[in-house]
Amino acid sequence: DIRRELCGALGILDPKEGVAQRATFIVDPDNVIRFVSVNDLSIGRNPQEVLRVLNALQTGELTPCNWHPGQAVLKPVV
C-alpha cells in the first residue's frame, strides 16, 4: 500500500507517523469483515486472541465471553 490508499480507506493510517497501525482483519468467504483488531504502533498484537476469535467464528454457534475451543457454546432459548 505504497500510496496509503488501503490503510486510509480502512481507517488505520496513523496520521502522526504516516504509516498503517497494526491491524488484523478476519474476512469471511462472502467478503464480510467479521473481526477487526487495531493496535497503536507501540502495542503488540495477541495472535492467540485472533486464533480464538477465528475458531469461535468457525463454530457457526454463539460463543460466550472468553470461549475457547472444546468449551460449550450458548444455545439461545426460542
N, C-alpha and C positions, 0 to 999 in steps of 0.2 A: 504494500500500500504506500508506494513512494510519494504519491500526491496527497496522502492522508484523507482520501475520499471515503473509504470504507469505515475507518475509525471515526471519522466525523459523522457519517450517517448513523453509526451505531451509538453515538454519544459517549465514546470512550477516549476521545482525544484530550489529553491533558493540556489545557490552554497555556500553562506556565512553561512546561517543558517542550511542548510541541510534538510529543510522542504519544503513542497509544498506551493507556493504562493497562494493567494486567487484567485480562478478562477471559472468561470461559463461557462459551455458549453451547448448550445442548439443543440440537435441532432434530426434530422427528422426520420420518420419511416424507411427510407432506410439507416439509419446509416451514414448519411452525416452531418458533423458538419456545422451548418448554422450560428452560432453566438458564439463568444468567447470574454470573458472579463477577463483580468488578471490584478490583482492589486498587488502592492507592499505590503509587510506584514504590513506596517504602515498605509495603506489606506483602509478604509471601503468600502464595496460594496453598490450599489444602487439597491435594489430589484424592485423599481418602474420602473427603466430603463429596467431591464431584462423582466419584465412583458409587458412593452410597445413593446419591440422587439418581444417577443413571440406572442403578439396579431397581430402585423404587419405581421409576417410570416404566421400566420393562415388565413389572409385575402386572400392569394394567389394573391394579387394585388401588384402593385408598389406604395409604400407609400413615401410621401415626408419627408424631414428633420423635425424632431420634431413632427411627426404624432402621434395622439392619437386616440383611438377607438371612433368612431362616426364622425370623420372628413372625408372629401372627400379623395379618393385615386387618383392617377395620371392615366390618360388614354393616353398611347403613341399614337402619330399620325403615322399611317401606310400608 
